[in-house]
Amino acid sequence: MGKKELIQYVDNLTELKELPDFKAGDTITVTYKIREGNKERLQNFQGVVLQRKGSGPSATFTVRKISSGIGVERIFPVSSPFIEAIKVNKRGKVRRARIFYLRALRGKKARIKEARY
């Protein structure tokens, strides 16, 4: 078995959870499990999706939020067992798939127009 066949075999074994449809510019809340010692708790991470990358079980998405005036970004694997739920709070209207220009903007300039469906 070659390298590609092994990767495809593992990808087929991984079951993907049903995730809501979201893209760059959307504001989402990711509820994920945090392990501290032998205890588990749920924590929310709410922010704007900067990008979705990859496909299948190896896909990831990046979420950015401002916490105490400091920008915090977190990359989540789509197939992570620690993701409990994803809720789409707002649909954003952006014209590109990766909105890294948001990193340089502050305050009102960093707002994203809401998409009308």
C-alpha positions in Angstrom: 0.0 0.0 0.0 1.4 3.4 -1.0 1.2 6.6 0.9 -1.8 7.9 -1.1 -3.8 4.7 -0.5 -3.1 4.8 3.2 -4.3 8.5 3.5 -7.4 7.6 1.5 -8.1 4.6 3.7 -7.9 6.7 6.9 -10.0 9.4 5.3 -12.7 6.8 4.5 -12.7 5.6 8.1 -13.2 9.0 9.7 -16.8 9.9 10.1 -17.7 13.6 9.5 -20.2 15.3 11.7 -23.0 17.2 10.0 -21.8 20.8 10.2 -23.8 23.9 9.3 -23.0 25.6 6.0 -20.6 28.5 6.7 -18.0 30.4 4.7 -15.5 33.2 5.1 -17.1 36.3 6.6 -19.7 34.5 8.6 -19.7 35.0 12.4 -19.9 31.7 14.2 -19.8 30.3 17.7 -17.8 27.1 18.1 -18.5 25.1 21.3 -15.6 22.8 22.0 -14.5 20.5 24.9 -11.5 21.4 27.0 -9.8 18.9 29.1 -8.2 20.0 32.3 -6.7 17.1 34.2 -9.5 14.6 34.4 -12.3 17.1 34.1 -14.0 18.2 30.9 -15.9 21.4 30.2 -17.4 23.2 27.2 -16.1 26.6 26.1 -17.4 28.9 23.3 -15.2 30.6 20.8 -17.2 33.3 18.8 -15.6 35.1 15.9 -15.4 35.7 12.2 -14.4 32.9 9.9 -11.3 34.0 8.0 -11.0 31.0 5.7 -12.0 27.4 5.1 -9.1 25.2 3.9 -8.9 21.7 2.5 -11.6 19.1 1.9 -12.9 16.0 3.5 -11.8 15.0 7.0 -8.5 17.0 6.8 -10.4 20.3 6.2 -9.8 23.2 8.6 -11.3 26.6 9.3 -9.8 29.6 11.0 -11.9 31.8 13.3 -10.7 35.3 14.6 -12.0 37.2 17.5 -10.9 40.3 19.5 -10.3 39.5 23.2 -9.4 42.4 25.5 -8.2 44.5 22.5 -6.0 41.7 21.2 -6.8 39.7 18.1 -7.0 35.9 18.7 -7.2 33.4 15.9 -7.8 29.7 16.2 -7.6 27.0 13.6 -10.2 24.2 14.0 -10.0 20.8 12.2 -13.4 20.0 10.8 -13.3 16.4 12.0 -12.1 17.2 15.5 -13.8 15.1 18.2 -13.6 18.1 20.6 -16.0 20.2 18.5 -19.3 19.9 20.2 -21.4 22.3 18.1 -21.1 25.1 15.6 -23.7 27.8 15.4 -23.9 30.4 12.6 -24.8 33.8 14.2 -24.5 36.1 11.2 -23.9 35.6 7.5 -21.3 38.0 6.2 -21.1 39.4 2.7 -17.4 39.3 1.5 -16.0 39.0 -2.0 -13.1 36.7 -1.3 -12.5 33.2 0.1 -9.7 34.3 2.5 -10.2 37.6 4.3 -6.8 38.1 5.9 -7.1 41.8 5.3 -9.3 41.9 8.4 -6.2 41.5 10.5 -5.0 45.0 9.7 -8.4 46.6 10.4 -9.6 47.9 13.8 -12.9 49.1 15.2 -15.7 50.0 12.8 -13.5 49.4 9.8 -13.4 45.7 10.7 -17.1 45.3 10.4 -18.5 43.0 7.8 -21.8 43.7 6.0 -24.5 41.3 6.7 -25.6 39.2 3.7 -29.3 39.3 2.7 -30.8 36.0 1.7 
